[in-house]
Structures are given as C-alpha cells and as structure tokens.
Amino acid sequence: MKRILILLFSVLLLASCNTKPEEVHEPTPYVLFNPAFFPSLQNIPSDNPLTEEGILLGRYLFYDGRLSGRTEADSMMSCHSCHKQEYAFEAGYNVNGRVPGIRGKLTHRSMLPLINLVYTHEGYTWNGNVKSIEEIVRATLTDSIEMAGNLDEIVKTISSIPTYPPMFKNVFGSEQVTADRICKAIAQFVRILVSSNSRFDRYVTGRGTLTDKEMQGYILFTTEEGADCFHCHGGQGNMLFSTYLMANNGLDADGVPYRIPTLRNVGFTAPYMHDGRFQTLDEVIDHYSEHVVFSPTISPLMHHLSDGGVQLTPYQKECLKEFLLSLNDTSFVTNSELGSPL
C-alpha cells in the first residue's frame, strides 16, 4: 500500500510539472491622443484604464441591441438607439422634447451628445447628478424608460452570445461576463469619442482660416458687449466649449438650472435645450437675443437680462450662427472606427 501511494504521488507530481499554466492575455494599453488645446487631465479611473481590447468590446456592446437583455426585435435596445454617430452621438430627434426609449416610452429629457466626456470632471446628465461614465451606463441599462433592462438578464444574454466571452477574457482575464465589466467596457469606448477637428480647431492651430462672417461671429461670441456666450461656453481659452456647470439660462419664469452642454458639433445636435424646444440654431440665437426670462434662479452670467437678451441685429445673428457652425467636426461624425462593428 505504501509503494502504491508513493507511485501515485509521483505520477501526480510528474503530471503537475508537465502541465503548462494557462496563458493570460495582457490587454494592450491604449494611449488617447490629447489635442494640444484640450485639458491635459483626462478622466480615466485607475480601475478602468483604456485598452485596445476594452475599447473594441465596448464598441461591440454599444451597438448591440441585445444589450437590453432581450432578443425580441420589438424590444431590443442599444446605446446607439439614442446616441447616433451622425448626430455627434446624440439622438437627433425628439417627441415633445423627449426621446423615445424602450417600446416608445418617452425619456425624461432630450439626449446629451457623447462628446469629449473624457475631459469632463463635473456631474454628468442634465441634472449633473451622475458622477462617472460607468454610472451613466449602468443607470441607462436599468432605467425603466430608457432600456428597462434587468442586470441579471443582461449578463445572461451577453454570456450566451459566443462572440463575447472570449472578448471579455482578452480584456479582464476571464470569460466571466458581469454587469460591472459591461459598464466598464462601454465606458472605455465612450471615453475615446473625442472631437477636435472642426474648422475652428484648424483655424486655432494654423491649419485653416475662418470667413469674415465666422470671425465676426467669434468676436461676438467672446465679448460681453456682443453675444456674451463665452462665460458659459468658453472659447479659445476653453476649447471644450462648455464649463459643464449648472445654470438657468432664462427659458421660463419658473426655470431651474441644467448642465451647460458643449457647443461642439452643435450643427448636428438639434433639437436644442434640455427639453428640445428649439428645432433650429436660429431659434436658440433669438432666445438669447430677445427672449430671456427672469426667474429667481437665473444665472448671474445672464448680463443682459434687463434688456431681455443681448439684442443682436439680424446681421450679427447671421455671423454668430456661421461661427457656431464652424464648430462642426465632420470627421468625427463620419469616422468609421467609431461606427458599428456588427
């Protein structure tokens, strides 16, 4: 019996010595290009660094309607359903100021475009109450109006699709699909949605010019005696074209503060305001020119409140609009590397 046990132990020892440990794939770090005129501090959490494999997985999930946890055609929903590339990852339409979510239910607010969020360190969403991109993803997946998903069902569905477990292994070291990993992967993809190649960007960097009207519009944009836009939306000193703070911009007598959106790609992101009330840039400019309304919470940066607005002439409005359209980044909304891989 003793000899048998020694022999068995020897066989097991030999087998263990000959068994190669499973090779662990190390994901490839992704270095996000940082335009010289953008903030140097990128909002990338230490527990979710950007990797080639993570971004690819996030891109697949972003466009996959099965992300809702359902496979029936009438109830599939993806991030892309409300964030379309051709509209700078905004919905591009609304119904009475709100965007249809799952099975046509109307969302709480108009959509915000997913632009340059890697540089945003304040609260996300119109109310500014979500503190990370990962939280945005999780909240969207489970919101009863947006995607109305159940996290357990989402994990089960994604796990059952043969393409995904190996992709999760390449990113996280194992094939296990979890809600946390899903959110992290999508957040990685969202963080590379950087727009920095508009005509205005090319002008600032000496690679292009602005027309006379665009230049006059830019001067109006950046002066208090002009259109007075820069306090909230920046300019050459703030190339994100938003402070991302909360402000009441005088839409209604009972107005409340909302997050200031970026003006980058503003020509692609109609309708405008948190409730999508304005269909055109002309309406937006008219509001700030003549229709600003007082309320107790009105932003102190609305310096022309006593006049109902900045009182632009028709020609000044034309110039301001031309400048705003110079913020459109056509390469961003047509970049095939950001489109659907499915």
N, C-alpha and C positions, 0 to 999 in steps of 0.2 A: 504493500500500500504506500509505503514511504517513497519507494522508487517511482511509483506511478505518479504521485503528487509532484515529485521533483521534475519528472519528464513533462508533465502537463504545464508546470510553471515555466519551464524552459521554452516550450513551444509558444506559450502566450507572450513571453518576453521577446522571443525572436520575431513574432508577428508584429508586436508593437514597435519594434525597432525598424521593421521594414515598411511600416505604414507611414506614408508621407502626410504631413499636416495639410489640411485643406488650404489652398492658396487664397489669401484675402486680397481682393482688389482694392487698390488705393485710388480713390477718385482724383481726377485731375483738377488742380486749383484753377479757377477762372479769375483773371485779373480784369476788372471792369475798367474800360478806358474812361478817364476823367478829363473832360474838356477843361482847358486852362482857365476859363472864365466861370467855372462852376465851383461850388464849395468843395474843399478838399476832404471834408469829413463825410464819409458815406455811412449810411445807416445799415450796417451788416452785422447782425448779432454774432457773438463768438460761438454760439452753439448751432449756427446755421450758415457756415461760410459758403461762398459761391464756388461751385464746381461745374465742370463741363457736363458731367453725368447728371447732377442735380437739376441743372437748368433744362436739360433735354427732357428729363422725367417731368418736370413742372410744366414744360411746354405741351407735352402729350396730355397731361391731366387737364390743363387749362382749356383745351379744345374738345375734350371728350365728354359727350352728353351723358355718358354712363356715370359721370362723377356725382350725379344726383342720387346714385344708389338704385336707379331704376333703369330698365331696358325697354320699356314700352315707348313707342315712338311719340305718343302724345304727352309723355311726362318726363322725357329726358331733358336735361338742362346742364349747360356748362358755363364756365366763367365767360366764355366767348359769346354766349347768348346775349349778354348785356354789355360786353366790352369788346367792340369790333375794331379791328385794326384800321379799317378805312376811315373810322371816326376818331382816330387817335385813342383807341381803346375806351371809347365812351359808347353809349347806346345809339346815338344819332337820331332818336325819335322819342316821343312820349305820348301818353294819352292823358289829357288834362293835367300835364305837369309831372306825371309819374310813368314809370316804365313797367310794362307787363312782366311779371315774374312767372312762377310755375303755374301752368294751366291758365294763363291770362290774368292772374291776380295782379293788382297794381301795387308797385312798390311804394315805400314811404316817401321817397324823394326822387328827383331826377338823378341820373347817374353822374358820378365824377369820373373824368378820364384818368387812366392809369399812366401818368406821365411823370418821370423823374422822381418817383416816390422813394428811391434810394437816398435822396438828399433831404427828405422830409423827416424832421425830428419832433414835430409837434403832433397833436392828435390827428387821426385820420377821420374820414367821413365828414359830412356836412356839419354834424354836431360836435366833431372833434373829440369824441369820447372813446375812440378805439386807439390803442397805443402802439400797435405793431401791425405789420403787413400779415404776419401769421394769424393774428387775431381777426383781421378783416376776412381772411379766407375761411376760418372756422365759423365765424358769425354768418357769412353768406351761405355756407353749406347747410346750416341748420335753421336759418330764418324761415319762418312759416310762409312768407310771401315770396321770397326770392327763389331759393332752391328747395326748401322744405325737406331737406334730407335728414335721415337718421344715421348717425355716425357708424353704428354697428353694421347697418345695411350697406353703407357706402364702402366700408372696409371689406365686407364680404363680396360685394360686386367687383371691386377693383382686384381683389385677390384671385377671383375666378377667371380673370382675363389673362391668358397665357403670356402675353407680352410684358405684363407689369412686374411679377415677382423677380425676374432676373434684373430688371432695371432698378428695382428697389435695392437689390443686393449690390449692384455697382455703386450705388450712392451711399447706402447705410451699412453695408457689410453683411446683411442677411436678407432673405427674401420676404421677411415678415412685413406685411402691409399694416400700417397703423394710421389713425386719424392724424396724429402728430406729424408723422412722416409725410403724409399727403399735403398737409398745410405748409410744411417747410419747403417741399419741392416746388409747389406753386408760387410761394413767396420768392424763391430764388429766381424763377422766371420773371416775375413782376419787377424784380429789382434791376433787371437788365433792360427794361423798357425806358431807355434814355433817349431823349430828343434834343439834339443840339446842332442841327444843320439847316436851320431856316435861312432865308435870305438875310435877315437881320444878323444872324450869327456870322454869316460870311462877310457882311459889312464890318462888323466889330473886329474880326480877325484879319481884315485887309485882303480878303479873297473875293470881294464883291462891292457893289455900290447900292445906294438907295436912290430912288427917284426924288425929284424935288418935293413932290407931294408927301412921299413917305418920310422924308427928312423933316418937313414942316409938322407932320403928324407926330413924329418922335419928340420934337421940341414941345409941342402942346402936351404930350403925354407926361413929360418930365418937369413941367413948370406949374407952380400954384396958380399963376395968372392965366394959365392955359386950361387944359382939361383936368389937371391935378389928379392924375391917375397913379403916380409913382409912389405915393405914400403907402398904398396897399399892395400895388402890383410891381413895384421895383422898376428897374430899367437897366442901364449899363452897370450900375453898382449892385444890382440883384438880378442876375440873369435867369433865375428861376421864374421870374415874373409873377411872384406871389410871396407875401410874407408868411402865408399859411396860418395867419392868426384868425381869430373870430371877430366879426364886425357886422354891424347893422348898417346897410347901405341905403336906407331910406326908401324901401319899396312900399311899405304900408304904415299906416298910423299906429298899428299895434305890432310893428316889426320886431323881430328878435335877431340876435347875432347868428351868423352862419360862417363857416370856414371860407376863407377867401381862396377861390380856385386859381390855378395858373392860367395865364393868357396864352401860353404856348399852344400852337395849333388851334387857336380859337376859331379859325375859319372852318374847321372840321367838326366842331363840338356843339353845334346848335342842336336843340334849343338851349337857352341860357337861363341862369339863376337856379336856385335850389328847387324851385317848382316848375322850371321850364316855361315860364310865362312868356318869354320873348323868343320869337322864332328867328329873328334876324339881328345882326350886329347894329343895323340902323336903329332898331327899337332900343337896344341897350344904350347906345350913344344918346338917343333922345331922352332916355330916363335920366342919365347923369347931367344932361344939359338943362332940362326944364322941369322934370317931374319928381325930384327928390322930395320925400315927405318926412316931416318931423315926427319923431316918437321919442319917448323918454330914454330909450337905449341907443339912440342914433350915435354912430361913431363920431368922436370929436375930430376925426380926419376929414369929415364932410364939410370942408371950409366954406363952401358956397351955399350952405343950407338956407340962409336968409333970402337968397335970390331964387330958391327952388332948383338950383343947379348951377353949372358953370357957364351957361348961356353962350354956347358956341354958335357961330354963324354957319350957314349951310356949307360954305367952302371949308371952314375949319373941320366940320364933321366929315367931309369927304377925305381930308388929309389924315385925320385921326383913324378913319376906317382903313385907309391904304396902309398906314403903319401897322395896324393890328394884323392885317393880312400878311404882312412881311414876316410875321412870327410863325407862319405855317411851315412845317418841315415835311415836304413831300416824300423825302427818302425814308422817313420814319413810318409813314402810313403805307408804304409800298415795299418795305424791306422783307424779302421772302424768308429770311432767317427768323423773323418774328411771327410768321404766319403759321397756319395749321400744318403739322407734320403727319396728320392722319390721312 
